């Protein structure tokens, strides 16, 4: 049985890649998280959670990237809400 994906994976990958470039200098922890998301997409896109899709949508609302400090804080809030470790994204690259 064939099912249609609800998510356009190539478009999502392109948005994640653009996010990495957007935040690599201004919010390196967020850029690292997005880079890991990009890798996860390549490994098995079916393991992407809805909250990750929603977060990316929130970061790039109405065609504009969220300001870096607010974007990184938003990531921390999402991770905390999901019960995930927030200290990991604080590592300075």
N, C-alpha and C positions, 0 to 999 in steps of 0.2 A: 504494500500500500504506500503510495507516495503522498507526502504532505507538503504543503507550501509553508515556507518559513515566514514567520511574522516579522522577522527582522532582516533587513537588507544588509547582509554581512559585509560585502565590499564597501558599502557606503558607511557602515559603522566603523570599519577598520580605518577608512580615510579620515573620519571625524576624530578617532582616537589619535591617529598619527598627527593630525593638525593640532590637537590639544597638547601633545608632547612638545611640538615646536613652539606653540604659544607660551607654554609655561616653563620651558627648560631652564631659563635664567631667572625668571621672576618668582617662580614657585617650584623649586627643584623636587621637593617631596611629592608634590602632585604630579609633576612630569614623570617621576619614577613609577608612581602608582599607575599612571596611564600607560607607560611603557610595558609594565607587567600585564596590564589588561590586553594590550596589543599581542603580546606573546601568548597569552591564554586564548585569545581568539584564533591564533594560528594552530595551537595545539588541539583544542576542542571547543569550538564556539558554543556548543550546547551546554557548557558549564557556566556560561555567563548568566548572572542573576539579573532579574528585573530591576533591582535597585541600582545596579551598575549602569544599565541602560538609562534609567531615569536620572541618575547623577550626571551622566554625560549630556543629556538633554538640558538639564538645569544649568550646566556650565556654559553651554552655547545656546542660550535662549534668544530667539528672534534674530538669529544670525550674528550675534555679538558674543564674544567671549567675556565671561565674568572677570572682574578685577582680580588680580592674582591673590592678594591676601584673603579676600572674601572667598575665592574659589578653594583655596587650601583649607580654610576654616570649614567650608561646606563639606569637603571630603572628610575631615575629622568628625564632624557631626554625623555624617552617614555611617562611618565606620563604627562609631560609638553606638548608634541606634541599632546597628546590626549585630552588636556584641562582638565586634572584631577588634583586634589589637590596633591601637592608634600609634603606639611608640615606633612601630616599624617604619611608618612613613616619615618619621622625623629625622631619619638618618640623612646626614648631609653628604651629598655626592660631590 
